Amino acid sequence: MSGLMLNIICDPSQGGKSDKSKGNYKHERFLGRRRFLERKGFLKDKLINKQNEKNNKRKRKKQRHTQSNGEYQSKPAAIFPQFTTTLPDKTNEPSCSTQTLCQKPTSSVSSTGCTSQGKQTHSVAPGTVGPLKYLAMDCEMVGTGPKGSISELARCSIVSYNGDVIYDKFIKPINIVTDFRTRWSGIRKQDLRNATPFNQAQKEIVKIMTGKVVVGHAIQNDFKALKYFHPACQTRDTSRIPLLNQKAGLPQHEVVSLKRLTKALFNKDIQTGKGGHSSVEDAKATMELYKVVEEEWERTLVFKSVC
């Protein structure tokens, strides 16, 4: 037993694989699987995405380098506002100092994107129409519902810049009239017997006003009765023009009646007698009041960005 010797040989090349051999085997196995997946097309999209990411990184790096040198490039397909000056054509349009241009969308009757235009140059949205005409509107309302508490349209009058009557009709309210308010409206029962139905009159009036600058006194009440909202940039409310009050010698921010303003500026009496108001007379008076401050008022609107 004492002469027994053990001779153990640890040669990596014999009796097993070393760590290095195992690593090479795993790598070869990985490459084999990768080649198999490439042949099947599973790695095609992944390689394309990876290549696209590399290309995008190069582009961003190039853009940063360009901007660092002070060379800024605009984005492709960027839309910039056009700058246009339009002077009123006094041969075809009312003799006013300024006009309004407004973009007219195809999906809506009223337009909201609008910029006042006058003697000074300022930006205009693309796709604008030509100089617009000025109109003055006045409406008379009657009462419906309990004790005539609901105001509904019963007459509408529209005049041109020069005071010519464009539209003047009695309008039959949707609901039964419970108070004709004749003392103020001038409407009587017989006036509404053959009156134009509200829905028809509404379409006619909106068609006339579309694309026009509409002047009125406390005109929001008229639009409410008409169930219509005209673009603010195309609306001129003579009850809210401080310049007009100033010229009349009245407090600038006070809401003054049409009758009082007309008397103070023109020494003219309107809305007299017990027969009620005349919407034609009121519309003409409103347009005359607007003309008093037209040039100054339109100039201030240019800098106020109405719409």
Secondary structure, DSSP 8 states (H G I E B T S, - for coil): -TT--------TTSSS--HHHHHHHHHHHHHHHHHHHHHHTTTHHHHHHHHHHHHHHHHHHHHHHHHHTT-----TT----EEE-----TTTS-S-S-EEEEB--SS-SS---EEEESSS-EEE-SSB-----EEEEEEEEEEESGGG-EEEEEEEEEEETTS-EEEEEEEE-SS-EEE--HHHH---GGGGTT-EEHHHHHHHHHHHHTTSEEEESSHHHHHHHHT----GGGEEEGGG-HHHHHHTTS-TTS---HHHHHHHHH----S-SSS---HHHHHHHHHHHHHHHHHHHHHHHHHHT--
